[in-house]
Every structure is written in structure tokens, then in C-alpha cells.
Amino acid sequence: MSSDDPIKLECPTCKKIVLWNDDFPFRPFCSERCKLIDLGEWASENHRIAGDNLDINSDEHL
Ligand SMILES: [Zn+2]
């Protein structure tokens, strides 16, 4: 049967097929590069929101 069939998923960054096994240590990403791209986008979005909040807060305190 197919008990050793690995789970297949898509890399969230580039949509390449990723197998859920040790060949893909960065799963669900296909590679470290795709993982860093995804984390980088998330982080830069967060930084922008945090910066806006800081501006609003300092305005109110003045
Ligand atoms: Zn990828």
C-alpha cells in the first residue's frame, strides 16, 4: 500500500510542491530562502504598523 507516501503541500511563497519529509527541512517552505522571504514580509508589515502606533502615541502625549 502507500503507508510511506509523504504528505504533499505547496510552498506558501513560490507554490512549489513540498513533501513532508526530511528532504525538506524548511517545510512547509521548499527552501530556507522561501521561508526567509515569508518571514521578512510579515516582519516588515509589523514594523510599519508599530511605527504608526508610535507616531500616534507621541502626538497624544505632547
Ligand atoms: Zn518555495
N, CA, C, O and the ligand as a Tripos MOL2 file, in Angstrom:
@<TRIPOS>MOLECULE
protein
  249   247    63     0     0
PROTEIN
NO_CHARGES

@<TRIPOS>ATOM
      1 N           0.8380   -1.1990    0.0000 N.3       1 MET1
      2 CA          0.0000    0.0000    0.0000 C.3       1 MET1
      3 C           0.8770    1.2550    0.0000 C.2       1 MET1
      4 O           2.0310    1.2010   -0.4250 O.2       1 MET1
      5 N           0.3570    2.3470    0.4570 N.am      2 SER2
      6 CA          1.1000    3.6040    0.3380 C.3       2 SER2
      7 C           1.3370    4.2320    1.7120 C.2       2 SER2
      8 O           1.1760    5.4420    1.8720 O.2       2 SER2
      9 N           1.7070    3.4460    2.6760 N.am      3 SER3
     10 CA          1.8730    3.9870    4.0210 C.3       3 SER3
     11 C           3.1100    4.8820    4.1020 C.2       3 SER3
     12 O           3.1980    5.7270    4.9930 O.2       3 SER3
     13 N           4.0710    4.7090    3.1820 N.am      4 ASP4
     14 CA          5.2500    5.5830    3.2090 C.3       4 ASP4
     15 C           5.1340    6.7200    2.1940 C.2       4 ASP4
     16 O           6.1330    7.3430    1.8320 O.2       4 ASP4
     17 N           3.9300    6.9810    1.7460 N.am      5 ASP5
     18 CA          3.7000    8.1080    0.8590 C.3       5 ASP5
     19 C           3.7890    9.4000    1.6650 C.2       5 ASP5
     20 O           3.0040    9.5860    2.5950 O.2       5 ASP5
     21 N           4.7140   10.2940    1.3410 N.am      6 PRO6
     22 CA          4.7960   11.5490    2.0940 C.3       6 PRO6
     23 C           3.6370   12.4800    1.7840 C.2       6 PRO6
     24 O           3.0900   12.4520    0.6810 O.2       6 PRO6
     25 N           3.2660   13.2950    2.7440 N.am      7 ILE7
     26 CA          2.2360   14.3140    2.5250 C.3       7 ILE7
     27 C           2.7940   15.3710    1.5830 C.2       7 ILE7
     28 O           3.9400   15.8000    1.7160 O.2       7 ILE7
     29 N           1.9710   15.7780    0.6370 N.am      8 LYS8
     30 CA          2.4000   16.8170   -0.3060 C.3       8 LYS8
     31 C           1.7130   18.1270    0.0290 C.2       8 LYS8
     32 O           0.5180   18.1490    0.3220 O.2       8 LYS8
     33 N           2.4620   19.2130   -0.0140 N.am      9 LEU9
     34 CA          1.8520   20.5320    0.1440 C.3       9 LEU9
     35 C           2.5680   21.5270   -0.7590 C.2       9 LEU9
     36 O           3.5730   21.1990   -1.3900 O.2       9 LEU9
     37 N           2.0400   22.7470   -0.8130 N.am     10 GLU10
     38 CA          2.6380   23.7780   -1.6550 C.3      10 GLU10
     39 C           3.4270   24.7470   -0.7980 C.2      10 GLU10
     40 O           2.9740   25.1510    0.2730 O.2      10 GLU10
     41 N           4.5840   25.1140   -1.2620 N.am     11 CYS11
     42 CA          5.3650   26.1600   -0.6080 C.3      11 CYS11
     43 C           4.5280   27.4430   -0.6000 C.2      11 CYS11
     44 O           4.1030   27.8920   -1.6640 O.2      11 CYS11
     45 N           4.2790   28.0430    0.5670 N.am     12 PRO12
     46 CA          3.4530   29.2550    0.6220 C.3      12 PRO12
     47 C           4.0410   30.4240   -0.1750 C.2      12 PRO12
     48 O           3.3130   31.3320   -0.5760 O.2      12 PRO12
     49 N           5.3340   30.4010   -0.3980 N.am     13 THR13
     50 CA          5.9900   31.5170   -1.0870 C.3      13 THR13
     51 C           5.9690   31.3460   -2.5960 C.2      13 THR13
     52 O           5.5770   32.2650   -3.3150 O.2      13 THR13
     53 N           6.3890   30.1720   -3.0930 N.am     14 CYS14
     54 CA          6.5460   30.0120   -4.5410 C.3      14 CYS14
     55 C           5.6330   28.9390   -5.1290 C.2      14 CYS14
     56 O           5.6660   28.6920   -6.3340 O.2      14 CYS14
     57 N           4.8100   28.2930   -4.2810 N.am     15 LYS15
     58 CA          3.8110   27.3090   -4.7280 C.3      15 LYS15
     59 C           4.4360   26.0470   -5.3040 C.2      15 LYS15
     60 O           3.7510   25.2690   -5.9680 O.2      15 LYS15
     61 N           5.7190   25.8310   -5.0630 N.am     16 LYS16
     62 CA          6.3460   24.6010   -5.4970 C.3      16 LYS16
     63 C           5.8690   23.4620   -4.5950 C.2      16 LYS16
     64 O           5.5280   23.6820   -3.4330 O.2      16 LYS16
     65 N           5.8480   22.2400   -5.1410 N.am     17 ILE17
     66 CA          5.4190   21.0940   -4.3490 C.3      17 ILE17
     67 C           6.4860   20.7480   -3.3230 C.2      17 ILE17
     68 O           7.6610   20.5960   -3.6570 O.2      17 ILE17
     69 N           6.0630   20.6250   -2.0710 N.am     18 VAL18
     70 CA          6.9530   20.2670   -0.9770 C.3      18 VAL18
     71 C           6.4530   18.9610   -0.3820 C.2      18 VAL18
     72 O           5.2550   18.7960   -0.1560 O.2      18 VAL18
     73 N           7.3640   18.0380   -0.1310 N.am     19 LEU19
     74 CA          6.9880   16.7800    0.5140 C.3      19 LEU19
     75 C           7.3080   16.8690    1.9960 C.2      19 LEU19
     76 O           8.3590   17.3710    2.3940 O.2      19 LEU19
     77 N           6.3690   16.3660    2.8130 N.am     20 TRP20
     78 CA          6.5440   16.4510    4.2550 C.3      20 TRP20
     79 C           7.4780   15.3300    4.7180 C.2      20 TRP20
     80 O           7.0430   14.3470    5.3180 O.2      20 TRP20
     81 N           8.7760   15.5020    4.4250 N.am     21 ASN21
     82 CA          9.7680   14.5380    4.8920 C.3      21 ASN21
     83 C          11.0980   15.2620    5.1010 C.2      21 ASN21
     84 O          11.1860   16.4800    4.9410 O.2      21 ASN21
     85 N          12.1190   14.5040    5.4570 N.am     22 ASP22
     86 CA         13.3780   15.1390    5.8300 C.3      22 ASP22
     87 C          14.1200   15.7510    4.6430 C.2      22 ASP22
     88 O          15.1170   16.4470    4.8330 O.2      22 ASP22
     89 N          13.6460   15.4990    3.4250 N.am     23 ASP23
     90 CA         14.2530   16.1650    2.2730 C.3      23 ASP23
     91 C          13.9700   17.6660    2.2830 C.2      23 ASP23
     92 O          14.6510   18.4390    1.6090 O.2      23 ASP23
     93 N          12.9460   18.0740    3.0610 N.am     24 PHE24
     94 CA         12.5550   19.4830    3.0960 C.3      24 PHE24
     95 C          12.5760   19.9820    4.5390 C.2      24 PHE24
     96 O          11.5240   20.1130    5.1650 O.2      24 PHE24
     97 N          13.7590   20.2590    5.0640 N.am     25 PRO25
     98 CA         13.8630   20.6830    6.4750 C.3      25 PRO25
     99 C          13.1740   22.0120    6.7500 C.2      25 PRO25
    100 O          12.9360   22.3530    7.9080 O.2      25 PRO25
    101 N          12.8510   22.7620    5.7110 N.am     26 PHE26
    102 CA         12.2320   24.0770    5.9210 C.3      26 PHE26
    103 C          10.7410   24.0440    5.6360 C.2      26 PHE26
    104 O          10.1080   25.0920    5.5070 O.2      26 PHE26
    105 N          10.1690   22.8300    5.5350 N.am     27 ARG27
    106 CA          8.7450   22.7200    5.2660 C.3      27 ARG27
    107 C           7.9250   23.5140    6.2950 C.2      27 ARG27
    108 O           8.3510   23.5960    7.4470 O.2      27 ARG27
    109 N           6.8030   24.0890    5.9500 N.am     28 PRO28
    110 CA          6.1340   23.9290    4.6560 C.3      28 PRO28
    111 C           6.7580   24.7070    3.5080 C.2      28 PRO28
    112 O           6.1990   24.7380    2.4120 O.2      28 PRO28
    113 N           7.9100   25.3380    3.7380 N.am     29 PHE29
    114 CA          8.5740   26.0450    2.6470 C.3      29 PHE29
    115 C           9.5020   25.0910    1.9200 C.2      29 PHE29
    116 O           9.9910   24.1300    2.5150 O.2      29 PHE29
    117 N           9.7550   25.3450    0.6240 N.am     30 CYS30
    118 CA         10.5910   24.4540   -0.1660 C.3      30 CYS30
    119 C          12.0580   24.6740    0.1610 C.2      30 CYS30
    120 O          12.8830   23.7950   -0.0910 O.2      30 CYS30
    121 N          12.3980   25.8230    0.7120 N.am     31 SER31
    122 CA         13.8010   26.1460    0.9490 C.3      31 SER31
    123 C          13.9010   27.2150    2.0300 C.2      31 SER31
    124 O          12.9100   27.8540    2.3840 O.2      31 SER31
    125 N          15.1100   27.3990    2.5490 N.am     32 GLU32
    126 CA         15.3120   28.4380    3.5580 C.3      32 GLU32
    127 C          15.0040   29.8110    2.9770 C.2      32 GLU32
    128 O          14.4910   30.6910    3.6690 O.2      32 GLU32
    129 N          15.3230   29.9820    1.7000 N.am     33 ARG33
    130 CA         15.1000   31.2750    1.0510 C.3      33 ARG33
    131 C          13.6130   31.6530    1.1000 C.2      33 ARG33
    132 O          13.2580   32.7740    1.4620 O.2      33 ARG33
    133 N          12.7540   30.6970    0.7300 N.am     34 CYS34
    134 CA         11.3180   30.9810    0.7360 C.3      34 CYS34
    135 C          10.8300   31.2460    2.1490 C.2      34 CYS34
    136 O           9.9510   32.0840    2.3490 O.2      34 CYS34
    137 N          11.3780   30.5540    3.1230 N.am     35 LYS35
    138 CA         10.9780   30.7800    4.5000 C.3      35 LYS35
    139 C          11.3480   32.1990    4.9370 C.2      35 LYS35
    140 O          10.5510   32.8830    5.5800 O.2      35 LYS35
    141 N          12.5560   32.6340    4.5870 N.am     36 LEU36
    142 CA         13.0030   33.9710    4.9780 C.3      36 LEU36
    143 C          12.1890   35.0450    4.2700 C.2      36 LEU36
    144 O          11.8810   36.0820    4.8580 O.2      36 LEU36
    145 N          11.8400   34.8000    3.0050 N.am     37 ILE37
    146 CA         11.0080   35.7640    2.2760 C.3      37 ILE37
    147 C           9.6790   35.9340    2.9910 C.2      37 ILE37
    148 O           9.2150   37.0560    3.1920 O.2      37 ILE37
    149 N           9.0620   34.8140    3.3760 N.am     38 ASP38
    150 CA          7.7570   34.8780    4.0290 C.3      38 ASP38
    151 C           7.8650   35.5740    5.3740 C.2      38 ASP38
    152 O           7.0460   36.4400    5.6810 O.2      38 ASP38
    153 N           8.8500   35.2210    6.1770 N.am     39 LEU39
    154 CA          9.0190   35.8530    7.4840 C.3      39 LEU39
    155 C           9.3640   37.3260    7.3220 C.2      39 LEU39
    156 O           8.9060   38.1560    8.1070 O.2      39 LEU39
    157 N          10.1660   37.6640    6.3110 N.am     40 GLY40
    158 CA         10.5580   39.0520    6.0910 C.3      40 GLY40
    159 C           9.3720   39.9230    5.7570 C.2      40 GLY40
    160 O           9.2720   41.0460    6.2530 O.2      40 GLY40
    161 N           8.4570   39.4250    4.9160 N.am     41 GLU41
    162 CA          7.2780   40.2060    4.5740 C.3      41 GLU41
    163 C           6.4230   40.4470    5.8060 C.2      41 GLU41
    164 O           5.9220   41.5490    6.0290 O.2      41 GLU41
    165 N           6.2670   39.4050    6.5960 N.am     42 TRP42
    166 CA          5.4440   39.5230    7.8110 C.3      42 TRP42
    167 C           6.0730   40.5390    8.7590 C.2      42 TRP42
    168 O           5.3690   41.3670    9.3360 O.2      42 TRP42
    169 N           7.3910   40.4810    8.9240 N.am     43 ALA43
    170 CA          8.0740   41.3590    9.8720 C.3      43 ALA43
    171 C           8.0100   42.8150    9.4120 C.2      43 ALA43
    172 O           7.7740   43.7080   10.2250 O.2      43 ALA43
    173 N           8.2190   43.0630    8.1170 N.am     44 SER44
    174 CA          8.2320   44.4500    7.6530 C.3      44 SER44
    175 C           6.8430   45.0680    7.7880 C.2      44 SER44
    176 O           6.7190   46.2600    8.0690 O.2      44 SER44
    177 N           5.7870   44.2540    7.5880 N.am     45 GLU45
    178 CA          4.4330   44.7550    7.7840 C.3      45 GLU45
    179 C           4.2350   45.1590    9.2450 C.2      45 GLU45
    180 O           3.6530   46.2030    9.5380 O.2      45 GLU45
    181 N           4.7210   44.3240   10.1460 N.am     46 ASN46
    182 CA          4.5870   44.5850   11.5770 C.3      46 ASN46
    183 C           5.3160   45.8550   11.9770 C.2      46 ASN46
    184 O           4.8110   46.6560   12.7640 O.2      46 ASN46
    185 N           6.5040   46.0270   11.4270 N.am     47 HIS47
    186 CA          7.2980   47.1940   11.8010 C.3      47 HIS47
    187 C           6.5790   48.4790   11.3850 C.2      47 HIS47
    188 O           6.6020   49.4810   12.1000 O.2      47 HIS47
    189 N           5.9340   48.4270   10.2020 N.am     48 ARG48
    190 CA          5.2540   49.6300    9.7240 C.3      48 ARG48
    191 C           4.0910   49.9770   10.6570 C.2      48 ARG48
    192 O           3.8870   51.1440   10.9910 O.2      48 ARG48
    193 N           3.3330   48.9610   11.0750 N.am     49 ILE49
    194 CA          2.1910   49.1950   11.9740 C.3      49 ILE49
    195 C           2.6970   49.7360   13.3180 C.2      49 ILE49
    196 O           2.1180   50.6690   13.8750 O.2      49 ILE49
    197 N           3.7830   49.1410   13.8320 N.am     50 ALA50
    198 CA          4.3350   49.5860   15.1160 C.3      50 ALA50
    199 C           4.7830   51.0390   15.0130 C.2      50 ALA50
    200 O           4.5760   51.8230   15.9390 O.2      50 ALA50
    201 N           5.4010   51.4000   13.8800 N.am     51 GLY51
    202 CA          5.8590   52.7710   13.7000 C.3      51 GLY51
    203 C           4.6910   53.7460   13.6950 C.2      51 GLY51
    204 O           4.7860   54.8220   14.2860 O.2      51 GLY51
    205 N           3.5780   53.3850   13.0310 N.am     52 ASP52
    206 CA          2.4040   54.2520   13.0170 C.3      52 ASP52
    207 C           1.8700   54.4650   14.4250 C.2      52 ASP52
    208 O           1.5410   55.5870   14.8110 O.2      52 ASP52
    209 N           1.7870   53.3810   15.1920 N.am     53 ASN53
    210 CA          1.2710   53.4990   16.5550 C.3      53 ASN53
    211 C           2.1410   54.4250   17.3910 C.2      53 ASN53
    212 O           1.6350   55.2260   18.1770 O.2      53 ASN53
    213 N           3.4590   54.3090   17.2160 N.am     54 LEU54
    214 CA          4.3590   55.1550   17.9920 C.3      54 LEU54
    215 C           4.1090   56.6230   17.6690 C.2      54 LEU54
    216 O           4.0910   57.4680   18.5650 O.2      54 LEU54
    217 N           3.9160   56.9270   16.3740 N.am     55 ASP55
    218 CA          3.6740   58.3180   15.9790 C.3      55 ASP55
    219 C           2.4050   58.8570   16.6470 C.2      55 ASP55
    220 O           2.3960   59.9650   17.1840 O.2      55 ASP55
    221 N           1.3370   58.0570   16.6050 N.am     56 ILE56
    222 CA          0.0590   58.4890   17.1850 C.3      56 ILE56
    223 C           0.2210   58.7190   18.6940 C.2      56 ILE56
    224 O          -0.2570   59.7200   19.2280 O.2      56 ILE56
    225 N           0.8960   57.7870   19.3750 N.am     57 ASN57
    226 CA          1.0610   57.9060   20.8200 C.3      57 ASN57
    227 C           1.8500   59.1530   21.2060 C.2      57 ASN57
    228 O           1.4760   59.8610   22.1410 O.2      57 ASN57
    229 N           2.9480   59.4270   20.4840 N.am     58 SER58
    230 CA          3.7670   60.5700   20.8660 C.3      58 SER58
    231 C           2.9960   61.8760   20.6100 C.2      58 SER58
    232 O           3.1860   62.8600   21.3240 O.2      58 SER58
    233 N           2.1270   61.8780   19.5880 N.am     59 ASP59
    234 CA          1.3120   63.0540   19.3330 C.3      59 ASP59
    235 C           0.3790   63.3310   20.5130 C.2      59 ASP59
    236 O           0.2530   64.4670   20.9700 O.2      59 ASP59
    237 N          -0.2820   62.2560   21.0020 N.am     60 GLU60
    238 CA         -1.2550   62.4380   22.0820 C.3      60 GLU60
    239 C          -0.5720   62.9070   23.3710 C.2      60 GLU60
    240 O          -1.1170   63.7030   24.1350 O.2      60 GLU60
    241 N           0.6660   62.3720   23.5880 N.am     61 HIS61
    242 CA          1.3520   62.7400   24.8350 C.3      61 HIS61
    243 C           1.8260   64.1800   24.8110 C.2      61 HIS61
    244 O           1.9540   64.8130   25.8580 O.2      61 HIS61
    245 N           2.0870   64.6980   23.6210 N.am     62 LEU62
    246 CA          2.5010   66.0990   23.5510 C.3      62 LEU62
    247 C           1.2550   66.9780   23.6670 C.2      62 LEU62
    248 O           1.3580   68.2040   23.6340 O.2      62 LEU62
    249 ZN          9.3570   27.9630   -2.2520 Zn       63 ZN63
@<TRIPOS>BOND
     1     1     2 1
     2     2     3 1
     3     3     4 2
     4     3     5 am
     5     5     6 1
     6     6     7 1
     7     7     8 2
     8     7     9 am
     9     9    10 1
    10    10    11 1
    11    11    12 2
    12    11    13 am
    13    13    14 1
    14    14    15 1
    15    15    16 2
    16    15    17 am
    17    17    18 1
    18    18    19 1
    19    19    20 2
    20    19    21 am
    21    21    22 1
    22    22    23 1
    23    23    24 2
    24    23    25 am
    25    25    26 1
    26    26    27 1
    27    27    28 2
    28    27    29 am
    29    29    30 1
    30    30    31 1
    31    31    32 2
    32    31    33 am
    33    33    34 1
    34    34    35 1
    35    35    36 2
    36    35    37 am
    37    37    38 1
    38    38    39 1
    39    39    40 2
    40    39    41 am
    41    41    42 1
    42    42    43 1
    43    43    44 2
    44    43    45 am
    45    45    46 1
    46    46    47 1
    47    47    48 2
    48    47    49 am
    49    49    50 1
    50    50    51 1
    51    51    52 2
    52    51    53 am
    53    53    54 1
    54    54    55 1
    55    55    56 2
    56    55    57 am
    57    57    58 1
    58    58    59 1
    59    59    60 2
    60    59    61 am
    61    61    62 1
    62    62    63 1
    63    63    64 2
    64    63    65 am
    65    65    66 1
    66    66    67 1
    67    67    68 2
    68    67    69 am
    69    69    70 1
    70    70    71 1
    71    71    72 2
    72    71    73 am
    73    73    74 1
    74    74    75 1
    75    75    76 2
    76    75    77 am
    77    77    78 1
    78    78    79 1
    79    79    80 2
    80    79    81 am
    81    81    82 1
    82    82    83 1
    83    83    84 2
    84    83    85 am
    85    85    86 1
    86    86    87 1
    87    87    88 2
    88    87    89 am
    89    89    90 1
    90    90    91 1
    91    91    92 2
    92    91    93 am
    93    93    94 1
    94    94    95 1
    95    95    96 2
    96    95    97 am
    97    97    98 1
    98    98    99 1
    99    99   100 2
   100    99   101 am
   101   101   102 1
   102   102   103 1
   103   103   104 2
   104   103   105 am
   105   105   106 1
   106   106   107 1
   107   107   108 2
   108   107   109 am
   109   109   110 1
   110   110   111 1
   111   111   112 2
   112   111   113 am
   113   113   114 1
   114   114   115 1
   115   115   116 2
   116   115   117 am
   117   117   118 1
   118   118   119 1
   119   119   120 2
   120   119   121 am
   121   121   122 1
   122   122   123 1
   123   123   124 2
   124   123   125 am
   125   125   126 1
   126   126   127 1
   127   127   128 2
   128   127   129 am
   129   129   130 1
   130   130   131 1
   131   131   132 2
   132   131   133 am
   133   133   134 1
   134   134   135 1
   135   135   136 2
   136   135   137 am
   137   137   138 1
   138   138   139 1
   139   139   140 2
   140   139   141 am
   141   141   142 1
   142   142   143 1
   143   143   144 2
   144   143   145 am
   145   145   146 1
   146   146   147 1
   147   147   148 2
   148   147   149 am
   149   149   150 1
   150   150   151 1
   151   151   152 2
   152   151   153 am
   153   153   154 1
   154   154   155 1
   155   155   156 2
   156   155   157 am
   157   157   158 1
   158   158   159 1
   159   159   160 2
   160   159   161 am
   161   161   162 1
   162   162   163 1
   163   163   164 2
   164   163   165 am
   165   165   166 1
   166   166   167 1
   167   167   168 2
   168   167   169 am
   169   169   170 1
   170   170   171 1
   171   171   172 2
   172   171   173 am
   173   173   174 1
   174   174   175 1
   175   175   176 2
   176   175   177 am
   177   177   178 1
   178   178   179 1
   179   179   180 2
   180   179   181 am
   181   181   182 1
   182   182   183 1
   183   183   184 2
   184   183   185 am
   185   185   186 1
   186   186   187 1
   187   187   188 2
   188   187   189 am
   189   189   190 1
   190   190   191 1
   191   191   192 2
   192   191   193 am
   193   193   194 1
   194   194   195 1
   195   195   196 2
   196   195   197 am
   197   197   198 1
   198   198   199 1
   199   199   200 2
   200   199   201 am
   201   201   202 1
   202   202   203 1
   203   203   204 2
   204   203   205 am
   205   205   206 1
   206   206   207 1
   207   207   208 2
   208   207   209 am
   209   209   210 1
   210   210   211 1
   211   211   212 2
   212   211   213 am
   213   213   214 1
   214   214   215 1
   215   215   216 2
   216   215   217 am
   217   217   218 1
   218   218   219 1
   219   219   220 2
   220   219   221 am
   221   221   222 1
   222   222   223 1
   223   223   224 2
   224   223   225 am
   225   225   226 1
   226   226   227 1
   227   227   228 2
   228   227   229 am
   229   229   230 1
   230   230   231 1
   231   231   232 2
   232   231   233 am
   233   233   234 1
   234   234   235 1
   235   235   236 2
   236   235   237 am
   237   237   238 1
   238   238   239 1
   239   239   240 2
   240   239   241 am
   241   241   242 1
   242   242   243 1
   243   243   244 2
   244   243   245 am
   245   245   246 1
   246   246   247 1
   247   247   248 2
@<TRIPOS>SUBSTRUCTURE
     1 MET1         2 RESIDUE 1 A MET
     2 SER2         6 RESIDUE 1 A SER
     3 SER3        10 RESIDUE 1 A SER
     4 ASP4        14 RESIDUE 1 A ASP
     5 ASP5        18 RESIDUE 1 A ASP
     6 PRO6        22 RESIDUE 1 A PRO
     7 ILE7        26 RESIDUE 1 A ILE
     8 LYS8        30 RESIDUE 1 A LYS
     9 LEU9        34 RESIDUE 1 A LEU
    10 GLU10       38 RESIDUE 1 A GLU
    11 CYS11       42 RESIDUE 1 A CYS
    12 PRO12       46 RESIDUE 1 A PRO
    13 THR13       50 RESIDUE 1 A THR
    14 CYS14       54 RESIDUE 1 A CYS
    15 LYS15       58 RESIDUE 1 A LYS
    16 LYS16       62 RESIDUE 1 A LYS
    17 ILE17       66 RESIDUE 1 A ILE
    18 VAL18       70 RESIDUE 1 A VAL
    19 LEU19       74 RESIDUE 1 A LEU
    20 TRP20       78 RESIDUE 1 A TRP
    21 ASN21       82 RESIDUE 1 A ASN
    22 ASP22       86 RESIDUE 1 A ASP
    23 ASP23       90 RESIDUE 1 A ASP
    24 PHE24       94 RESIDUE 1 A PHE
    25 PRO25       98 RESIDUE 1 A PRO
    26 PHE26      102 RESIDUE 1 A PHE
    27 ARG27      106 RESIDUE 1 A ARG
    28 PRO28      110 RESIDUE 1 A PRO
    29 PHE29      114 RESIDUE 1 A PHE
    30 CYS30      118 RESIDUE 1 A CYS
    31 SER31      122 RESIDUE 1 A SER
    32 GLU32      126 RESIDUE 1 A GLU
    33 ARG33      130 RESIDUE 1 A ARG
    34 CYS34      134 RESIDUE 1 A CYS
    35 LYS35      138 RESIDUE 1 A LYS
    36 LEU36      142 RESIDUE 1 A LEU
    37 ILE37      146 RESIDUE 1 A ILE
    38 ASP38      150 RESIDUE 1 A ASP
    39 LEU39      154 RESIDUE 1 A LEU
    40 GLY40      158 RESIDUE 1 A GLY
    41 GLU41      162 RESIDUE 1 A GLU
    42 TRP42      166 RESIDUE 1 A TRP
    43 ALA43      170 RESIDUE 1 A ALA
    44 SER44      174 RESIDUE 1 A SER
    45 GLU45      178 RESIDUE 1 A GLU
    46 ASN46      182 RESIDUE 1 A ASN
    47 HIS47      186 RESIDUE 1 A HIS
    48 ARG48      190 RESIDUE 1 A ARG
    49 ILE49      194 RESIDUE 1 A ILE
    50 ALA50      198 RESIDUE 1 A ALA
    51 GLY51      202 RESIDUE 1 A GLY
    52 ASP52      206 RESIDUE 1 A ASP
    53 ASN53      210 RESIDUE 1 A ASN
    54 LEU54      214 RESIDUE 1 A LEU
    55 ASP55      218 RESIDUE 1 A ASP
    56 ILE56      222 RESIDUE 1 A ILE
    57 ASN57      226 RESIDUE 1 A ASN
    58 SER58      230 RESIDUE 1 A SER
    59 ASP59      234 RESIDUE 1 A ASP
    60 GLU60      238 RESIDUE 1 A GLU
    61 HIS61      242 RESIDUE 1 A HIS
    62 LEU62      246 RESIDUE 1 A LEU
    63 ZN63       249 GROUP 0 **** ****
